Amino acid sequence: MSNPSHQPPASKKPAVLFVCSKNGGKSQLAAGLMNQLANGNVTVYSAGTKPGKSLNPQAVESLTELGIDISSEHPKPVTEDVLDVVDAVIVLGTEAKLEPREGTRFEVWETDEPSERGIEGMERMRLVRDDIRSRVRDLYEDLSRG
């Protein structure tokens, strides 16, 4: 009975939700990268505002190149349950629309879109991944500071 009020301990690890529209690419990339970087120190969720049927195979492959396996993941919808427990909501790209919640950090990352420069395929996905990776690193450092 060390915590009778059922309040989370002060050292509760931060939780973050990464959102994109289909939850098949960018939000899965961000979640996979954060999981690798945080090594269990951050609770990570990903979801889509309009979840697709499957993950983008190039997103999966681009993380496999970094030793991150997300092949068992699947697109999931944004739920109130998850929104209630996270400290930060990160929306990747401008397609997904989500209302900010009071008391929850809310950011929209306008991620690099190489296809606008005629870059497609795995080359595009690696550029997207690396852009998200640097942002995830900054976010992790910020969350780690509390």
C-alpha positions as MATLAB code, in Angstrom:
seq = 'MSNPSHQPPASKKPAVLFVCSKNGGKSQLAAGLMNQLANGNVTVYSAGTKPGKSLNPQAVESLTELGIDISSEHPKPVTEDVLDVVDAVIVLGTEAKLEPREGTRFEVWETDEPSERGIEGMERMRLVRDDIRSRVRDLYEDLSRG';
ca = [
       0.000    0.000    0.000;
       2.783    2.376   -0.797;
       0.607    4.309   -3.235;
      -2.949    4.324   -1.825;
      -4.164    7.300   -3.881;
      -3.557    5.402   -7.140;
      -1.681    8.404   -8.492;
       1.116    7.511  -10.899;
       4.537    7.848   -9.314;
       6.378   11.094   -9.989;
       8.940    9.168  -12.009;
       6.289    7.882  -14.433;
       7.878    7.435  -17.813;
       6.594    9.744  -20.541;
       4.148    8.429  -23.139;
       3.906    9.656  -26.719;
       1.423    9.017  -29.522;
       2.549    9.367  -33.133;
      -0.317    9.946  -35.558;
      -0.602   10.018  -39.341;
      -3.619    9.395  -41.523;
      -3.247    5.684  -42.392;
      -0.867    4.541  -39.581;
       1.047    2.576  -42.190;
       4.109    4.748  -42.760;
       5.237    7.906  -40.986;
       3.670    7.289  -37.568;
       4.968    3.708  -37.614;
       8.441    4.983  -38.560;
       8.386    7.464  -35.686;
       7.171    4.845  -33.197;
       9.808    2.317  -34.277;
      12.573    4.914  -34.097;
      11.446    6.146  -30.662;
      11.205    2.596  -29.318;
      14.780    1.889  -30.432;
      16.124    5.185  -29.087;
      14.237    5.231  -25.778;
      14.980    1.580  -25.025;
      11.924    1.248  -22.777;
      12.151    4.713  -21.187;
       9.183    6.075  -23.155;
       5.808    4.400  -23.711;
       5.190    4.649  -27.460;
       1.894    4.457  -29.357;
       1.096    4.996  -33.021;
      -2.284    5.372  -34.660;
      -4.059    6.711  -37.705;
      -7.006    9.047  -38.174;
      -8.111    6.828  -41.090;
      -6.170    3.572  -40.535;
      -5.257    1.659  -43.660;
      -5.210   -2.099  -44.152;
      -1.461   -2.720  -43.852;
       1.924   -1.151  -43.251;
       3.845    0.473  -46.077;
       6.415   -2.230  -47.037;
       9.053    0.441  -47.733;
       8.549    1.925  -44.253;
       9.071   -1.539  -42.756;
      12.174   -2.102  -44.915;
      13.676    1.317  -44.113;
      13.532    0.482  -40.383;
      14.840   -3.063  -40.942;
      17.953   -1.359  -42.383;
      18.463    0.184  -38.914;
      17.839   -3.072  -37.077;
      14.249   -2.158  -36.130;
      11.547   -4.773  -36.743;
       7.993   -3.419  -36.993;
       6.700   -6.268  -39.178;
       4.302   -7.417  -36.433;
       2.659   -3.968  -36.232;
      -0.653   -3.126  -37.899;
      -2.576    0.103  -38.519;
      -4.687    1.161  -35.523;
      -7.222    3.945  -34.988;
      -6.704    6.869  -32.633;
      -8.665    6.089  -29.449;
      -9.754    8.173  -26.480;
      -8.086    5.609  -24.188;
      -4.676    6.318  -25.706;
      -5.254   10.073  -25.918;
      -6.078   10.019  -22.181;
      -2.738    8.480  -21.148;
      -0.156   10.182  -23.366;
       1.920   13.235  -22.503;
       2.559   14.182  -26.122;
       0.691   13.810  -29.410;
       2.795   14.184  -32.537;
       0.966   14.426  -35.867;
       3.205   13.588  -38.816;
       2.365   15.421  -42.006;
      -0.592   17.648  -42.746;
      -3.074   14.998  -43.934;
      -4.141   13.731  -40.505;
      -6.379   16.103  -38.568;
      -6.588   15.889  -34.804;
      -7.748   18.381  -32.192;
      -5.190   19.339  -29.543;
      -6.147   18.346  -25.993;
      -5.673   20.627  -23.042;
      -2.717   19.615  -20.910;
      -1.168   17.413  -23.605;
       1.819   18.503  -25.668;
       0.683   18.709  -29.289;
       2.924   19.115  -32.327;
       2.450   18.820  -36.067;
       5.613   17.770  -37.863;
       5.534   18.826  -41.510;
       7.859   16.058  -42.571;
      10.109   16.080  -45.614;
       8.244   14.936  -48.732;
      10.876   13.936  -51.304;
       8.213   12.941  -53.866;
       7.636   16.683  -54.354;
      11.214   16.752  -55.698;
      10.678   13.705  -57.910;
      12.345   11.267  -55.473;
      10.453    8.000  -55.140;
      10.797    4.437  -53.864;
      13.287    3.433  -51.194;
      15.357    6.583  -51.727;
      12.268    8.631  -50.779;
      11.500    6.433  -47.774;
      15.040    6.689  -46.399;
      14.891   10.501  -46.608;
      11.512   10.522  -44.843;
      12.852    8.110  -42.206;
      15.976   10.188  -41.596;
      13.977   13.416  -41.267;
      11.668   11.747  -38.733;
      14.665   10.182  -36.966;
      16.273   13.567  -36.225;
      12.948   14.937  -34.935;
      12.396   11.836  -32.767;
      15.881   12.282  -31.314;
      15.084   15.904  -30.369;
      11.734   14.885  -28.888;
      13.330   12.088  -26.862;
      15.928   14.459  -25.419;
      13.136   16.857  -24.510;
      10.980   14.162  -22.886;
      14.003   12.806  -21.000;
      14.547   16.209  -19.406;
      10.963   16.079  -18.152;
];
